[in-house]
Amino acid sequence: MNPTYLIDKRGAVPIIYSDDRSPIWNRGMNMAGDFVISVMSRDRVGIIAGVTRAILDLRGNVEALSQTVLRGYFTIILTVSFPEEMPAERIQAAVEKSGSPGELAVSVKPRDPDAARTAPVTGDQFVLTIMGKDRPGVISRISSYLSSRGINIVDLYAYTEGDNFVVLSQVMIPSNLDIRQLQIDLEGLPLGSDLVTRLQHQDIFVATSEIEFRHKGMRSR
């Protein structure tokens, strides 16, 4: 079936029609030219340089980026816009070629413009910290409880140091929930008696952390 071309301010855009002549946008094409790209591989120097160069060569613009290294593995997620329609397969191939063969695991998805405007939960942001002896199931139990109360995990970081386990999470708590009761419930979860769970409003957490940091800085002089 030959595509029909729609002419608009973006130029000629190929459209495929179904049997009943209702239009179906060409697969792999994002009409907005906006994509979410994720890359994972073993860490090394120069991955970001290569990935962003591949995007630039396609005339793409990086609008937002988040990157981390976890236990020797590099991960990055980017939102990228292109001035014209771009097949997702072409973007994926270009980013993959920025590394050695088979090195980069790349995913490219069209970006939903409503995703950034529609928050899963509205309310106040809190910081949840958990510290204690490492054991299986801590994150599973905590996340299951938060989900059951309609609390959205905005950001989560966890790591082990020897036998110790640390969780630092930013959560969005609906305004109709009782924070003191939530703290009681969290402390009552079967996580182990040696695990300390603390829930603080984000503003209090930031202010307290700054005070502790400055205090330590003064003591070290």
N, C-alpha and C positions, 0 to 999 in steps of 0.2 A: 504494500500500500504506500503510495507516494504521499509525503506530508504536504499540507497546505501551509503557506507562510502568512502570518499575521504581521502587518506593518504598523508600528506605533513609534513612540518617541525613543524606544530602545533599539529600533531597527527591525530587521526581519527575524521573526521568531517562529521556528517550525512547530506546527501543531499536527497531531495525529488524531483522526476522527474514528469513532467507533462505527459499528454497522448501521446504527440509527442516525449517524451524522452528528451525534453530540461530541463536542471537542474533548480530547484527552491530551493534556500537556505532555510533550515528549518526555519519556522516562529519562531520569538522570539529569534533567534540567530544572534549575530553581529559578522561577521567574524574578525573584527579588535579587538574585545574584549574591545572596548571603548564605554562608555555610558555617557549620561547627566542625572543626577538625581536631582529632585527638591522635596523639602519637605516643607509643610506648616502646622502649628498648632498654638494653643494658646501658648504663651511663657511660659517657665519654665526653671529652671536650669537643665542642663545635656542633652539637646537634641542633641547637636553636638557630645558629648561624645558617646551617644548611637548610633547615625547614623554612625559615623566613625568606631566604634567598629564592627558594623554589616558588614560594607564594608571590614574591615580588616579580619574578620573571613572567608570571601569568597576569601581572598588573593587579594583583590583589593587595588589599589594605588590611592589616591586622588591627582590629578595633578593640579587642580585649584578649588577655592571655593570662593563664595560670599554670605554673610549672612547679614540680617538686621532684626530689630524688628520694626513693624509699628503698632501703636495704640494697643499694647498688643499682636500682632500676629507675630509669628516667621516665617521667610522664609529663605530658603537656596537653592542654586544651586551649584552642584559640577560636575566636569568632572572626571571620574574615569576609570582607565584601569585595565584589568584583564589579567593574564598570559595565560589564556585559554578561549575558548568560554564559554559564560555564558548566560543562558536564562534570558531575562529581567524580566520574572515573578518571578524567584527565587530571583533576587536582590530586587525587590519590596517587596516580602513577608518578606525577612530578615530585610529590613529597617523598615517596618511596625511593626514588632515584637519588635523592639527596644523601642517602646512606648507602652502605654496601648492600649487595644483593641479599634479601631476606632479613636484613637487620631491623628495619623499622616496621612495627605493626601500626598501620594507619587506618583511621576511620573518618569518612567524610559524610556529613548529613546536612540536608537543607535546614537552615535556622528558621524556627517559627518566631516571627516578630512579636507575637503575643506572649511568649514565654517570659521575657524580662518584665513585662507589665503586669503579669498576673501572678501574685504571690500565692503559694499553696496555703499559707496560714498568715493571718494578720494578728498583731499583738505587740508584745515587748520582747526585745532580745536579751537573753540571759546566757551566762557562761556556766557550763557544767564541767566540773573537774572530778576525776576519780583517780586515786592513788593507792597502791598497795601491792600485795603479792600477786604475781602473775598466775592466771589459771584460765582454762578454756571456758568460753561462754559468756564472758563479761559484756562484750559489745553486743552480742545477740540479745541478752536479757535487757540491757539498758535500752537498746533501740526498739525492742518489742514493746516495752513499757511506754516509751515516748510516743510511739505510733498509736497505741491504744488510747492515749489521752489527746490525740490530735496535735501533738507537738512536732514541728518540723525541724529536722537537723539541717542547719544552714552550712555549717563547717565542722569537720571532725578530724582530729589528729591524735594518733595513738602510737605508743612505742614502748619497748621493753628495755630495761637497763639491768642486766643480770637477772635476778629473780623478781624485780620490781616492774610494775606495769603502770603506765600513766595515760590517762585519756583527757584530752582538752577539746571541748565541743561548744560551738555556738548554736543555740537553739532559739526558735521563735515560739513563744508561749502565748496562747490565746488569752485575751484579757479577762475572760470569765473564769479562769482557773485560779484556785487558791495556791499561792506560792508556798506557803508554810506547809500545807498538806502535801504538795508535791515533794518537798524536801523530806517529809516523814516517809512518804511512800518509797522514795528512792533509797533512803537509808534502810528500809525494810526489805528491799529486794534480796534474794538469796545469792549474794555475790561473794560472801565470805566476811567474817567479822573483822579481818584486818584491812579491808578496803574502806577508804574514807571518801565519801561522796559529798560534794559541795555544790550548791546552786546559788549563783549571785547575779544580780542585774548587771548588764554589761558595763554601765557607767561606774558602778561600784567596783567591779573587777578591775577596770582600767585605772581608776583612781588609786586603788589599793596597790596595784602592781607598780605604778609609778612611784608611790611613796616608798615601797619596799626597795625598789631599784635605787632611788636617790639615797636612801638610808645606807644601803650596802656600799654605794659609791663613796659616801662620806667616811664610812668606817675604813675603807681601803686606803684612804689618803694618809 
